[in-house]
Amino acid sequence: MSLAEDLKDMIYVAPYTGHDAYLKPAFGAARQVKAMVAGKMQLVRNAQGEEVVSDRQVLVAEEIGLRDAVWLPGEDYADIGKARQPKAVGYATDQLSGERVWKVWL
């Protein structure tokens, strides 16, 4: 069984590209990403080392950055104001298949 078979949800991800002329975050075009989304409250450490509460965990087969914009299934990806920013990101590599699995805490 491969990871792709378990990724039954569809999220949207817009890559962070920098800042615009007004120093607001800028993003590239949103793309669809197959995912497995689970609702679970969990304490995680963010990039600054602070403990923060995550209410969703997302498994994907491609990298999602800490500054990328993420929309969960059913959310309007045309509205950047409704996007979520990952609180933490990690990955593991399956020893048998060599597949890399990314876990994103939102």
C-alpha positions as CSV (number, residue, x, y, z in Angstrom):
1,M,0.0,0.0,0.0
2,S,1.4,3.4,-0.9
3,L,0.8,6.8,0.7
4,A,-1.0,8.0,-2.4
5,E,-3.9,5.6,-1.7
6,D,-4.5,7.1,1.7
7,L,-4.5,10.8,0.5
8,K,-8.2,11.2,-0.1
9,D,-8.7,14.9,0.9
10,M,-7.8,17.8,-1.4
11,I,-6.2,21.0,0.0
12,Y,-4.9,24.0,-1.7
13,V,-1.4,25.4,-1.1
14,A,0.0,28.8,-2.3
15,P,3.8,29.0,-2.0
16,Y,5.2,32.0,-0.2
17,T,7.2,34.1,-2.7
18,G,8.4,37.0,-0.5
19,H,6.9,40.5,0.2
20,D,5.1,42.9,-2.0
21,A,5.8,46.7,-2.2
22,Y,3.8,47.2,1.0
23,L,5.8,44.5,2.9
24,K,2.8,42.2,3.0
25,P,3.5,38.5,2.4
26,A,3.1,37.6,-1.3
27,F,2.2,34.1,-2.6
28,G,2.3,32.3,-5.9
29,A,-0.7,30.6,-7.5
30,A,-2.6,28.1,-5.3
31,R,-2.3,24.5,-6.4
32,Q,-4.3,21.4,-5.4
33,V,-2.5,18.9,-3.2
34,K,-3.8,15.5,-2.2
35,A,-3.7,15.1,1.6
36,M,-5.0,13.3,4.6
37,V,-6.5,15.8,7.1
38,A,-7.1,14.9,10.7
39,G,-8.6,17.1,13.4
40,K,-6.6,16.8,16.6
41,M,-5.6,19.3,19.3
42,Q,-1.9,19.0,19.9
43,L,0.9,21.1,21.4
44,V,3.7,21.6,18.9
45,R,6.8,23.8,18.8
46,N,6.9,26.5,16.1
47,A,10.0,27.7,14.3
48,Q,10.7,30.1,17.2
49,G,10.7,27.2,19.7
50,E,7.4,28.3,21.3
51,E,4.7,25.8,22.2
52,V,1.6,26.5,20.2
53,V,-1.7,24.7,19.8
54,S,-2.4,22.9,16.5
55,D,-5.9,21.8,15.7
56,R,-5.3,20.0,12.4
57,Q,-2.6,17.7,11.1
58,V,-2.2,17.2,7.4
59,L,-0.2,14.5,5.7
60,V,1.0,15.1,2.1
61,A,3.5,13.6,-0.3
62,E,5.1,17.0,-1.2
63,E,6.8,19.7,0.7
64,I,4.8,22.5,2.3
65,G,6.8,25.4,3.7
66,L,6.2,27.2,7.0
67,R,5.3,30.4,5.2
68,D,3.0,28.8,2.6
69,A,-0.7,29.5,2.6
70,V,-2.9,26.4,3.2
71,W,-6.7,26.0,2.7
72,L,-8.4,23.0,4.1
73,P,-11.1,21.1,2.1
74,G,-14.2,23.2,1.5
75,E,-12.4,26.5,2.2
76,D,-12.3,29.3,-0.4
77,Y,-8.8,29.3,-1.8
78,A,-9.5,32.5,-3.7
79,D,-9.6,34.4,-0.4
80,I,-6.1,34.7,1.0
81,G,-7.6,36.0,4.3
82,K,-9.0,32.5,4.9
83,A,-5.7,30.7,4.4
84,R,-3.9,29.1,7.3
85,Q,-0.1,29.2,7.9
86,P,1.6,26.1,9.1
87,K,2.7,26.2,12.8
88,A,5.2,23.4,12.3
89,V,6.3,21.1,9.5
90,G,8.2,17.8,9.6
91,Y,8.8,14.8,7.4
92,A,9.7,11.1,7.5
93,T,10.9,8.7,4.9
94,D,9.3,5.2,4.6
95,Q,12.2,2.7,5.0
96,L,10.6,0.2,2.6
97,S,9.3,2.3,-0.2
98,G,11.6,5.4,0.2
99,E,8.5,7.6,0.0
100,R,8.8,10.9,1.9
101,V,5.8,11.9,3.9
102,W,5.3,15.5,5.1
103,K,3.3,16.3,8.2
104,V,2.0,19.8,8.6
105,W,0.5,21.1,11.8
106,L,-2.1,23.9,11.4
